[in-house]
Amino acid sequence: MNKLVVRSILVGLLGLVTNFLWASGVDDNTYPTKERLFYISRSLNRNLVCYDAHLVDGVLDTEDPLNIYWLNREENPGKTNGLNYFQKKMAYGYKLVSKGNDFSEISLTAYPKRTMKICKHEGKYVCMVSINGQMAILSFIYVKAKPSNSLLVEYVELNGLDIKTGATLKERVVNN
């Protein structure tokens, strides 16, 4: 067989495999759980900070509504680790603002100005938050670190679905 034909076939197969992997989202696996409310992704690496509803016998623990952990997507894909003391207190933890019958209102440590409500919506626990002035179900938060100093945040993007229409909502909050 002609070398040019073989090379063309190999390039074509490589393209098909690449398209299949890209389309299947293999590289973007967030290892979702039934309890997952939202996650935080960061520009620093592909690892995620996951926020799952803390359920006891299928009901939200309104005193301690979140299980928060690191999800590794680089060195050991799928492996989880808890947050350390400083990560909880300075960046990825939360404060309980109020609670009620089967709901909790919280604020994230890194951005206490905006509260979030963990409650049932259509039979599933979700995290509701205002995105661009619309009530939304939070899907994920993206944190862009400053290139000059990875400890400083350039901006944060909230991503979710409008409660009424189901439309995708996004809001960028710039760190001044």
C-alpha positions in Angstrom: 0.0 0.0 0.0 1.2 3.5 -0.8 2.8 5.3 2.2 0.7 8.4 1.3 -2.6 6.4 1.5 -1.5 4.8 4.8 -0.6 8.2 6.3 -4.0 9.6 5.1 -5.8 6.7 6.8 -3.9 7.2 10.0 -4.5 10.9 10.1 -8.2 10.3 9.4 -8.5 7.7 12.2 -6.6 10.0 14.6 -9.1 12.8 13.8 -12.1 10.5 14.4 -10.7 9.3 17.8 -10.0 13.0 18.8 -13.5 14.0 17.8 -15.0 11.1 19.7 -13.1 11.9 22.9 -13.9 15.6 22.6 -17.6 15.0 21.9 -17.9 12.4 24.7 -16.5 14.9 27.3 -14.0 12.3 28.6 -11.6 15.1 29.4 -14.3 17.2 31.2 -15.7 14.5 33.6 -16.8 16.1 36.9 -17.7 12.8 38.5 -21.2 13.9 39.4 -23.0 12.5 42.5 -26.7 12.4 43.3 -26.1 14.9 46.0 -24.0 17.4 44.0 -25.3 20.9 44.2 -22.5 22.7 42.4 -18.7 22.8 42.1 -15.9 25.4 41.8 -13.5 25.1 38.9 -10.3 27.2 38.8 -7.9 28.5 36.2 -5.0 27.0 38.2 -5.7 23.4 37.3 -8.5 21.0 36.5 -9.2 19.8 40.0 -12.6 20.8 41.5 -14.0 21.8 44.8 -17.4 20.0 45.1 -20.4 21.0 47.2 -22.8 18.1 47.8 -25.9 18.3 49.9 -25.4 16.6 53.3 -28.4 14.3 53.6 -29.4 12.2 56.6 -31.9 9.5 55.7 -32.6 11.4 52.5 -33.3 14.8 54.2 -31.1 17.8 54.3 -29.1 18.3 57.5 -30.1 22.0 57.9 -27.5 22.5 60.7 -24.6 21.2 58.5 -26.0 21.3 54.9 -22.8 20.8 52.8 -20.2 18.1 52.2 -17.3 19.9 50.6 -14.3 18.1 49.1 -11.6 18.3 46.5 -12.1 16.1 43.4 -8.9 15.3 41.6 -9.1 15.3 37.8 -5.3 15.3 37.1 -2.9 13.0 39.0 -5.5 10.5 40.4 -8.8 11.2 38.5 -11.9 10.6 40.6 -10.0 10.5 43.9 -11.4 12.9 46.6 -9.9 14.6 49.6 -11.3 16.8 52.3 -10.4 20.5 52.7 -7.8 21.6 55.2 -8.5 24.1 57.9 -7.2 27.1 56.0 -9.2 26.1 52.8 -12.4 26.0 54.9 -11.8 29.2 56.8 -10.3 31.4 54.1 -11.6 30.2 50.7 -14.0 27.3 50.2 -15.9 27.0 53.4 -19.3 28.5 54.2 -21.3 30.1 57.0 -24.9 29.1 57.9 -27.0 32.2 57.6 -30.4 30.7 58.5 -32.3 27.5 58.4 -35.9 26.3 58.2 -37.9 23.2 57.5 -35.8 21.3 54.9 -33.8 24.3 53.7 -30.6 26.2 54.7 -29.4 29.6 53.7 -25.6 29.9 53.5 -22.9 32.3 52.3 -19.5 31.2 50.9 -16.5 32.2 53.0 -14.8 33.9 50.0 -17.9 35.9 49.0 -20.2 36.5 52.0 -22.2 39.3 50.3 -24.3 36.9 48.2 -26.4 34.3 50.0 -27.5 30.9 48.6 -30.4 28.7 49.5 -30.2 25.0 49.6 -33.7 23.5 49.2 -35.7 21.0 47.3 -36.9 22.0 43.8 -38.8 19.5 41.7 -37.9 16.7 44.1 -34.2 17.3 44.1 -32.0 19.4 46.4 -30.4 22.4 44.6 -28.6 25.5 45.5 -30.5 28.6 44.5 -28.7 32.0 44.0 -29.3 35.2 42.1 -27.5 35.4 38.8 -27.8 38.7 36.9 -30.8 39.5 39.1 -32.6 36.2 38.2 -33.2 33.4 40.6 -31.2 30.4 39.4 -30.1 26.9 40.2 -26.3 27.2 40.6 -24.4 24.7 38.4 -20.8 25.8 38.9 -18.5 28.7 39.7 -15.4 29.4 37.8 -12.5 31.3 39.5 -9.9 33.0 37.3 -6.7 33.6 39.2 -4.4 36.5 38.4 -1.5 35.3 36.2 0.9 37.3 38.3 -0.2 35.8 41.6 -2.3 32.7 41.8 -3.6 33.6 45.3 -5.4 36.7 43.9 -8.7 36.4 42.1 -9.2 38.3 38.8 -12.9 37.4 38.5 -15.5 34.8 39.4 -18.2 33.5 37.1 -21.5 32.2 38.4 -23.2 29.7 36.0 -26.7 28.3 36.4 -30.2 27.8 35.1 -33.0 30.2 35.4 -35.7 28.8 37.7 -38.6 30.0 35.6 -37.3 29.4 32.0 -34.5 26.9 32.3 -32.3 29.3 30.3 -28.5 29.3 31.0 -27.4 32.2 33.1 -23.9 33.5 33.6 -22.6 36.5 35.7 -19.0 37.6 36.0 -18.0 39.3 39.2 -14.8 41.2 38.8 -12.5 41.6 41.8 -11.6 45.3 42.2 
